[in-house]
Amino acid sequence: MVTFSPGDDGNVAQPSSLLVLWQPSSGRLTPHGALGEGGRRLPGWKPGQESSMRVALVKLYDDYCHGPRCLQADLIAQGHEVYLVNLKPFHMGRRGFGAFNPELLREIKDTDAWVEIQYDGEVFLPEHLAIAPRETEVFLNLLGEIKPELVCFSVTSDDAAVTAHYTQLVKEHFPGVLTVWGGVEVSHEAPKYARFPDRLIRGEGEVPLRAIAADPARLDVPGMCHIDSAGHLVENPVAPLIQDCDSLQWPAYGVNEFLITDEKLHRITVETHREYLAARYIHMTGRGCPFKCSFCHHWKTHEMYAGDKYLRRRSPKLVVDQLEWAHTVLGVQSVMFWDDVFLMNRKWIEEFAHEFQSRLRFPIGGLSFPTMTTEPMIDALVDCPFVCIGFGIQSGSEFVVQGLYNRGYFNDKIKRIAWYAHSRGIEVTYDFLVHNPYESEDDVRDLIDLALQLEDLTRNAGKHAGGVVIAPTPLSDFCPLYAEHDHGTLGKNPVTQFDKDDVEAVGLVKFDFLGLRTLTILAEAVRFVKEVEDVEVDLDRLPLDDKPTYDRIFKTANTTAVFQFESRGMKDTL
């Protein structure tokens, strides 16, 4: 085996003589606590055991890489020598506020990538920074030192093209090395991607990857795809899902881990990069999702494993064991669980809360769905402390939620459980899907109305009847617009979603034509009074405190044409 001598900052300098992965004398693996001190010993490994396969797990643009970390730990447990290589870190660029940047709005509209817009309107876009030629050289040199027999790439839709390029580079520079692809994207698009690697894995990776590592020549591996000698795609049936989640290894952190960025090679260990690893710690208490939403991979993955129990979970005690290790070894100070639905199954939640509070105390949070979350669950978790809950709502429209997204429509339940969480001091966030081309203006209105109710806001914003906004280019370059739906304009009358102050702040010109029209009406009224009553009215001399006038108008709600008092609601109040 090989090693690399890190400098003071953990950067790898020159190759040395030995990289210690196994320590037979101590009977443990280092430096990963879950694989040695601070955690449980990996089943299947015996002191003095020789590794049977040298494997490199590679991920581009995502050094969180929860999946590869789980697979690394699993392969180590099988006795293999496994390296994790991250080529460029995950990076979300803060791009400013789209409302003030027309070019950013156009970029958001044109991008195929995931876009995150925070509650205050700030936009974040994933940025795949170009891999420098020097970084490619470092990557190939590292593989040359590791000398892997198996190179596995974890692939997502946004990095598939770049991963294909680096897969080809591996084949060219290291003939005879077996290349493997896996991930959600390739699991459901095998015909599209199978030509790039030697092997492609569909579905859960542990079982098929163990089989490939044990016998790379084997072609009947469950869940594996390959192109045969005749050029045909061969897709083997997937292996059954692993039902006992307690048997799964904890993800590896700082075990033979490398990061290539800034034209440098960094060896990542717990000793040298503890904060870095803690910031990238991901925790999931189980696998699967109870829903089959049309916009998510789970609906197709459910079908792939038809007949298997799809939603599985670890026991509460083992979940807290891992959290205790992460807190003690990595220094993790808070955890947002990455389960698609964390708050479900009251008995499990209550057992977890009791176990957690008896051993740990730091902020935690998780995702949920309103129909699966109950007040007793929130009560059980609140003292952990449970500080944040995220609800995936996606839309306020029954048609969109049920007809398009294949989700339950429970707006009343959403409001009730969200308000209860608020009352217990828990921050509540909501996920909405926007810019759906199948949504109508009424669907968007339903979403906005629901969002306002969830935030406990009163819908008191109105349209300025005579306000006109002028811009040098289309208004959508400067502010979000709403197509007012009334009988006169049939939804074609654009209204700014910014108020008068924000409209002015972004540099738009405002005109108040209501004032001009009001002056015209007043002049006409003076003329009519003169013609009918033969009375000269001097507007400048009218008293502003004439009680009989106010009594006659306001006590009787005779306020038609009285500005701000002529609406049905105002008349009912008067």
Secondary structure, 3 states (H helix, E strand, C coil): CCCEEECCCCEEEEECCCCCCEECCCCEECCCHHHCCCCCCCCCCCCCCCCCCEEEEEEECCCCCHHHHHHHHHHHHCCCEEEEEEECCCCEEEEEEHHHCHHHHHHHHHCCCCCEECCCCEEEEECCCCCCHHHHHHHHHHHHHHCCCEEEEECCCCCHHHHHHHHHHHHHHCCCCEEEEECHHHHHCHHHHCCCCCEEECCCCHHHHHHHHHCCCCCCCCCEEEECCCCCEEECCCCCCCCCHHHCCCCCCCCCEEEEECCEEEEECCCCCHHHHHHCCCCCCEECCCCCCCCCCHHHHHHHCCCCCCCEECCHHHHHHHHHHHHHHHCCCCEECCCCCCCCCHHHHHHHHHHHHHHCCCCEEEEECHHHCCHHHHHHHCCCCEEEEEEEEECCCHHHHHHHCCCCCCHHHHHHHHHHHHHCCCEEEEEECCCCCCCCHHHHHHHHHHHHHHCCCCCCCCCCCCEEEECCCCHHHCCCEEEECCCCCCCCEEEECCCHHHHHHCCCEEEEHHHHHHHHHHHHHHHHHHHHHCCCCCHHHCCCCCHHHHHHHHHCCCCCCCCCCCCHHHHHHC
